[in-house]
Amino acid sequence: MVKRKSLIVHFRSPKVVKQIERFASVSYYHKKRRYAVCYVNEADMEMVMAKLKKLKLVKKVEESLFETDEYTIDFNVK
């Protein structure tokens, strides 16, 4: 099984979503808040992030905190 990572891409115009889909699989995008959630292979993540940052209408590309150690959920609450 291939490990996948999620990226959050902030953009200036929703037109760029079609260009983002060439590099990563877009699972969700919000037109009004201007961001998209994309999934990429873990091995290709750095290369895809660099390509996405080069697009003119992309403001910022960041790794999602959901899978990292910074975002943990403790279900043992009493």
Order of alpha helices (4+ residues) and beta strands (2+ residues): beta-alpha-beta-beta-alpha-beta
